[in-house]
Amino acid sequence: MKAYVFPGQGAQYPGMGKELYDNNAEAKKLFDQANEILGFEITKIMFEGTAEELKETKVTQPAVFLHSVINAIIHPDFKPDMVAGHSLGEFSALVANGTLSFEDGLKLVYKRALAMQKACEINPSTMAAVLGLEDEVVEKVCSEITEEVVVPANYNCPGQLVISGSNKGIEIACEKMKAAGAKRAMPLPVGGAFHSPLMEPAREELAKAIEETQFNKPKCPVYQNVNAQGSIEVEDIKNNLISQLTAPVRWTQSVQQMIQDGATSFTESGPGKVLQGLVKKINRESEVSQLS
């Protein structure tokens, strides 16, 4: 069975998507449509912008989404048996399996980006990568820091967990993680504490937009970040998507579940190769490739 996976924020790079735009009429049409929907020329920033310009949340999220989705839907061989996306990538996965239209998916992603940016301004906060510790140890250290917000945010692969929280909380946690034996515990260059309770204002805003959006019966199951289970029920998909902003991304568990449910190959659609690397770390036997 073929699983397709879609990357999240952080996979972007200058010039992304330009080749698709230049070489495929359908891709060009979708990129041009995206400029209209967003009300600014995102293609200009994607194709000609600097890494710094691409890093702004309200640009990054739609940019990664567009590259991932357009790459998949124009591909003649794109026939998924199951899909999953890492954080933002879940929206790409939902367009790829027909749950959301291209236009609605893009509108939701842009609303999500703006809401997250706003939440970051309300609560200055950050994230940190913790390498070389068991998940249980990371969870325990986080739970013992009670005076600040610190939670596990991304279960990326065994021995690689990202934590999220207040600036002070992350600082305390990094010291404690090192003391507990982490190989590294380092703050990440992100705008805020994604997938933590500090994203509650963004979750409320996005929930309203999700409720007002048309969701269709998917062509194949989507394995969602919140519970790492495959779903084809529209109401479940909606609820899980709403919970996603304040809950951890269970990527390790999602990949394991997909393998258990019969996934024999994982193909990444979008910029970079981050997810292929993570899949290999989760299961060395899995076949990974890039959709190109």
N, C-alpha and C positions, 0 to 999 in steps of 0.2 A: 504493500500500500504506500502511496506517495503522500508525504506530508510536506506542506509548504509553510515556511516561516518568514516573518516580516520584522525587520529591526526597529528599534526605538531611537529616541534622541541620543545623539553622540555618534551616529553612523555617518553623519553628513560630511561632505568634503567639497571644496571649491570646484566648480565645473560639473557638478553632479547633474545627470540627466541630459546634458547637452547632446551627447551622441544619439540618444533616443529621439530627441527633438529634431535633429538634423536628418536622421535616416529613416524616419517612419511617419507617414502622413497622419495616421490615426493618433499617434503619440503627440504630434504637433498640435492637432486639433484639441486634444484633452488638456495639454499645457496652456494653450491659448484660452480655453474655457476657464481654466483655473485662475488665470489673471483677472478675468471678468468677474468671477464669483468673489474673489478676495478683494477686488477693488484696487489692487496695486500689482506691479509687474514682478511677481515672485521669480519668474524665469530669469529676469535680469540679474537678481541677487544670486540665484543658483548657478547660473552659467558664468557670471563675470565677477561676482562679489568676493570679498576676502573671507578667510576663515572666521574672522572676528564678526563680520556682518551676518554670517550664516549661523553664528552661535546664539543669536537672540531668540529666545523661546518662541516668540510669535512668528519667526521666520523658519526656525529649525523644524518645528513639528509639521507644518504643512509641506515643507520641502522634502523631508524624509518620506512622508506619506505619499506625495505625488510620485516620487521616483519609484517607490516600492509598488504602488498600485498600477501605475501606467505600464511599468515593465511586465507585470503579470498579465493584465487584461488584454494586451496587444499580442501576447505570445501564443502562437498556434498550438504549442504542446502543453499549455497550462490546463491541466485537468486534475485538480486536487481531490484526494480522498479525505483529507483532513487539513485544517489550517490552524495556525496559532501566531500570535504576535507578541513581542516583548514590549509591554507598557503601551506607548503610542502605537506600536505595531499591531495591536489588537484591532484598531480601527481599520488599518490596511487589510487585515485578514477578513474583516467583516464586509468590506467592499468586494474583496476577491472571491468570497464564497456566496455573494449575492444577497446578503442580509441587508446591506445598505447600498443605495445608489452612489455613484461616484460623487455627484453633487452634494448629497446629504452628508456623505462621509467627510468630504473636505470642509463643509460648513461646521460640522461638529468638531473636527480637529482644530480648526481655527478658533472656535469658541473656547475649546479646552485650553489652547495655548494662552489666549488672553486671560482666561480665568486663573490659570496657574501663575501667570506673571503677576497678576494683581494680588493673589494670595501670598506670593513671595515678598511683595512690597509691604504687605500688612505685617507679616512675621518674618523678619530676616532669619534665614535658616540655611542649612546645607546638608550634604551627604558625604559619606566616607566609605572607601572600599576596605574590607577586612579580608586579608589573605592568610590561608593556612590554619584556620580554626574550624572545629566542628560547628555545625549549625546550632546545636544545643548550647554550646559554650557562648556563642555570640548572643543567643536569645537570653541566656542567664545574665550576662553582663548588662545587657540593655534593661532587663527587668529590675536590676538592682539600683539603677540610676533613677531615683524617684523625684528628685527636685527639678529635673529638666525633662523635656520630651526627647526620647531616643528610642527608635524601634527598628527592627529588621525591615528592610524595604525591598531588596531584590535578592532572591535566592537564585543566583546566576548559574552556578555549578558547584559540585562539592569542593569545599575549601575556598570558595569565593562568594562572599555575601556583602551586599551594600547596606549600610545603615543610614538612617535619615533622622533629622531632629533639629533642635535649636542649635545655634552656633556654639554656645557654651556646652550644651549636652554632648555634641559631637567631639568637642575638644576633650572633655572628661572621658568619654567612651574610648577614644583612640588610645589614651594613656592606659586605661584599664585593659583594653584588648591586647596591647603589647605586653603588659604584665602577665596576662593569661597565656601568653605564648604565641601570639599572632606573628607571622613572618613580617607582615606590614599592616599598618592601619593608617590610611592617608586620606585627608579630605579631598573631595573631587571638585573640579571647577564647574559647579552647577549653580543655577540661580536660586535654588531653594530646596526644602525638604519634601521632595516628591514621595508619594506613597506613604504618607504619615498623617496623623491627626491634624497637623498644621495645614493640610490642604482642604480642610473642611469647607471654608468659604468657596473654594473652586468647585468642590463636589456638589454643593447646593446649586450653584449656578449651572453647572453642566447637567445635573439631573433634570432640571426644567427643560433644557434644550433637547435632551434625549427623549423625554416624555412626549415632546411635540413632533418628533421625527418618525417617519414611516419606516418600520422594520419589516422585512419580508422573510418568508420561510427560507432558510439557507439551503444551498445545494449539497453541503457536506458539513460535518460537525466542526465547530470552532472550540479549541481548548483554551479556556479563559484563565487569565492571570490569577483571579481571586480564589478559584477552587481547584484549578488544574484538571478539570473534568471536561469531556467533550459534550457540547450542547447543540441541539437543533431547535429547542423551544424558544420562541421569540421573547416571551416574558422573562424567562431565566437569563437569556442573553442580555436583555436590557438592564435587569437588576444587577447582574455581575459587572456590567460596564459602568454603572453608576457607582458601585462600591470601589471600583478599581483605583480611584485617585487617592483614597485614604488607606487602602489595604496593600499588603506586600505583593510583589510580582513573584509568583511561585513557578519560576521558569524550570528549575531542576525537576520539580514534581510534574510539570506539564509534559516535558519531553519523556520522562519515565512512563507516564500514563499513555502517551501516544505510542510508544514502543510496545507496551503491554497490549494495546488495542490493535496492534498489527502494522505499525509504521515500519517500513523497511528502508526508506530513504527520506532524507530531509533536504529540501531545496530552498535556498534563501533567495528572496526577491527583494532587491533594494540596494542601497549603497553599502559598501563594506562587506566584511566576512565575519563579523563578530559572532553571529549566532552559530555559524558552522563550527567555529572554534569551541563554543560552549557545548554544543551537541556532542562533539567528539570527547570533551572532558566528562560529560555525563555518561556517555556510552561509547566506548572505543570502537565497538563493532559497527556502529551506524554508518551508513553511506551518506556523505554530504556533498552538495554541489551548489553552484551559483546559477540562477536562471539568467541566461544571457542569449 
